[in-house]
């Protein structure tokens, strides 16, 4: 399994998910300064020219949410997603979509001090924080006692925000971030091109 990666990209989120799975994989470093992500060889893997991309045998997956969902289902023994038919499956899928379609754009707008408009069709940052606070409930994770890929997707957005000097403005979210960063496989921004080997 190979993850096309740059430590200054969303591929960090996909790497976190791989680490939570505890599996062997190789990082294929993509140098943005050389525009390797726009070269024909890479565009054959992801025609959008973006990171991350996961290659598993003959299967290729791009977009973080898709990679996280794929890995959760590829390694069901890790219990990183509710199985099909489970009561909380629908909420899990909703959270996965919400992370990319609503939360991330709202955080980006807040960081760049852009006022969202109705035409853009996503929520503002304060409302997004309120939604995540509600979904966390009494935690510790979005699905209660079970950590899941939804925590990787939602959590990574808030971790990125914090790393770039932003604030959630929520004690509940800040405590959630601390719990996420305390995990053994917590998201890290620094990486190299070495293969990851499980112990």
C-alpha positions as CSV (number, residue, x, y, z in Angstrom):
1,X,0.0,0.0,0.0
2,X,1.4,3.4,-1.0
3,X,0.4,6.9,0.1
4,X,1.4,9.8,-2.2
5,X,2.3,12.3,0.3
6,X,3.6,15.8,1.2
7,X,3.8,16.9,4.9
8,X,2.3,20.2,3.9
9,X,-0.9,18.8,2.4
10,X,-4.1,17.0,3.4
11,X,-2.1,13.8,2.9
12,X,-1.2,14.2,6.6
13,X,-4.8,13.3,7.4
14,X,-4.7,10.1,5.3
15,X,-1.4,9.2,6.9
16,X,-3.0,9.6,10.4
17,X,-5.8,7.2,9.3
18,X,-3.2,4.6,8.0
19,X,-1.4,4.9,11.4
20,X,-4.6,4.3,13.2
21,X,-5.1,1.2,11.1
22,X,-1.6,0.0,12.3
23,X,-0.7,-1.4,8.9
24,X,2.5,-1.4,6.8
25,X,2.6,1.2,4.0
26,X,5.1,3.3,2.0
27,X,5.1,7.0,1.6
28,X,5.8,8.3,-1.9
29,X,6.9,11.9,-1.4
30,X,5.6,14.4,-3.9
31,X,7.6,17.6,-4.3
32,X,5.4,20.6,-4.9
33,X,8.3,22.8,-5.8
34,X,9.0,20.5,-8.7
35,X,5.3,20.3,-9.5
36,X,5.4,16.6,-9.4
37,X,1.7,16.6,-8.6
38,X,1.1,18.0,-12.1
39,X,3.3,15.6,-14.1
40,X,1.6,13.1,-16.4
41,X,2.6,10.1,-14.3
42,X,0.9,11.5,-11.3
43,X,-2.1,12.7,-13.3
44,X,-2.6,9.1,-14.4
45,X,-3.2,8.3,-10.7
46,X,-5.2,11.3,-9.8
47,X,-6.4,13.5,-12.7
48,X,-7.2,16.3,-10.3
49,X,-3.5,16.6,-9.5
50,X,-4.0,16.8,-5.8
51,X,-2.9,14.9,-2.7
52,X,-3.5,12.6,-1.1
53,X,-3.7,9.5,-3.2
54,X,-3.7,5.9,-1.8
55,X,-2.8,3.0,-4.0
56,X,-3.7,-0.5,-2.8
57,X,-2.8,-3.0,-5.5
58,X,-4.9,-2.1,-8.5
59,X,-7.1,0.2,-6.5
60,X,-6.5,3.9,-6.3
61,X,-8.4,6.3,-4.1
62,X,-8.1,10.1,-3.8
63,X,-9.8,12.6,-1.5
64,X,-9.2,12.2,2.3
65,X,-12.8,11.3,3.1
66,X,-12.8,8.5,0.5
67,X,-9.4,7.2,1.7
68,X,-10.5,7.2,5.3
69,X,-13.8,5.4,4.5
70,X,-11.9,2.9,2.3
71,X,-9.4,2.1,5.0
72,X,-12.1,1.7,7.6
73,X,-13.9,-0.8,5.5
74,X,-10.7,-2.5,4.3
75,X,-9.6,-3.2,7.9
76,X,-12.9,-3.8,9.7
77,X,-11.1,-5.4,12.6
78,X,-9.8,-2.0,13.6
79,X,-13.4,-0.8,14.3
80,X,-12.9,2.6,12.7
81,X,-16.4,2.7,11.2
82,X,-19.8,1.3,12.2
83,X,-20.7,-1.7,10.0
84,X,-23.5,-1.5,7.4
85,X,-26.8,-1.8,9.2
86,X,-25.5,-0.5,12.5
87,X,-27.7,2.2,14.2
88,X,-24.9,4.8,14.0
89,X,-23.9,4.1,10.5
90,X,-25.9,7.0,9.1
91,X,-24.6,9.5,11.5
92,X,-21.0,8.3,10.8
93,X,-21.5,8.8,7.0
94,X,-23.1,12.2,7.6
95,X,-20.0,13.3,9.7
96,X,-17.6,12.1,7.0
97,X,-19.4,14.2,4.4
98,X,-19.9,17.1,6.8
99,X,-16.1,17.3,7.5
100,X,-15.3,18.0,3.8
101,X,-18.4,19.8,2.5
102,X,-19.1,22.1,5.5
103,X,-16.5,22.1,8.3
104,X,-13.4,22.5,6.2
105,X,-14.7,25.4,4.0
106,X,-16.1,27.1,7.2
107,X,-12.7,26.9,8.9
108,X,-10.9,28.1,5.7
109,X,-13.3,31.1,5.5
110,X,-12.7,31.9,9.2
111,X,-8.9,31.7,8.7
112,X,-9.0,34.0,5.7
113,X,-11.6,36.3,7.2
114,X,-14.0,35.6,4.4
115,X,-17.7,36.2,5.2
116,X,-19.7,33.3,3.8
117,X,-22.7,34.0,1.6
118,X,-25.8,32.0,0.8
119,X,-24.6,31.5,-2.7
120,X,-21.6,29.5,-1.4
121,X,-24.0,27.0,0.3
122,X,-22.0,26.1,3.3
123,X,-22.2,27.1,7.0
124,X,-20.3,29.7,8.8
125,X,-17.6,28.8,11.3
126,X,-19.5,29.4,14.5
127,X,-22.4,27.2,13.3
128,X,-20.0,24.5,12.3
129,X,-18.4,24.5,15.8
130,X,-21.9,24.3,17.3
131,X,-22.7,21.3,15.1
132,X,-19.5,19.4,16.1
133,X,-20.1,20.3,19.8
134,X,-23.6,18.8,19.5
135,X,-22.3,15.7,17.7
136,X,-19.6,15.1,20.3
137,X,-22.2,14.9,23.0
138,X,-20.5,13.6,26.1
139,X,-17.7,12.0,24.1
140,X,-14.9,11.3,24.3
141,X,-15.3,10.7,20.5
142,X,-17.9,11.5,17.9
143,X,-19.4,8.0,18.1
144,X,-19.2,7.9,21.9
145,X,-16.7,5.5,23.3
146,X,-15.5,4.3,19.9
147,X,-12.9,6.3,18.0
148,X,-13.6,6.3,14.3
149,X,-12.6,7.7,10.9
150,X,-15.0,10.5,11.6
151,X,-12.7,11.7,14.3
152,X,-9.8,11.6,11.9
153,X,-11.7,13.7,9.4
154,X,-13.4,16.2,11.8
155,X,-10.4,16.3,14.2
156,X,-7.8,16.9,11.5
157,X,-9.6,20.1,10.4
158,X,-9.5,21.5,14.0
159,X,-5.8,20.4,14.4
160,X,-4.8,22.1,11.2
161,X,-6.6,25.3,12.4
162,X,-4.7,25.1,15.7
163,X,-1.4,24.5,14.0
164,X,-1.9,27.6,11.9
165,X,-2.7,29.8,14.9
166,X,-6.5,29.7,14.7
167,X,-8.8,29.1,17.6
168,X,-12.0,27.1,17.8
169,X,-13.4,29.3,20.5
170,X,-14.9,26.2,22.2
171,X,-13.6,24.6,25.4
172,X,-15.3,21.4,24.3
173,X,-13.5,21.3,21.0
174,X,-10.2,22.3,22.5
175,X,-10.5,19.4,25.0
176,X,-11.4,17.1,22.0
177,X,-8.2,18.2,20.2
178,X,-6.1,17.4,23.2
179,X,-7.6,13.9,23.4
180,X,-6.9,13.4,19.7
181,X,-3.3,14.6,19.9
182,X,-2.7,12.3,22.9
183,X,-3.5,9.2,20.8
184,X,-0.4,7.1,20.0
185,X,-1.1,7.4,16.3
186,X,-2.0,11.1,16.5
187,X,-1.8,13.3,13.4
188,X,1.7,14.6,12.7
189,X,2.9,17.2,10.3
190,X,6.4,16.0,9.8
191,X,7.1,13.0,7.7
192,X,9.7,11.4,5.5
193,X,9.7,9.0,2.5
194,X,10.5,5.9,4.5
195,X,8.1,3.0,4.7
196,X,6.0,2.6,7.8
197,X,6.4,-0.7,9.5
198,X,4.2,-2.0,12.3
199,X,5.9,-3.5,15.3
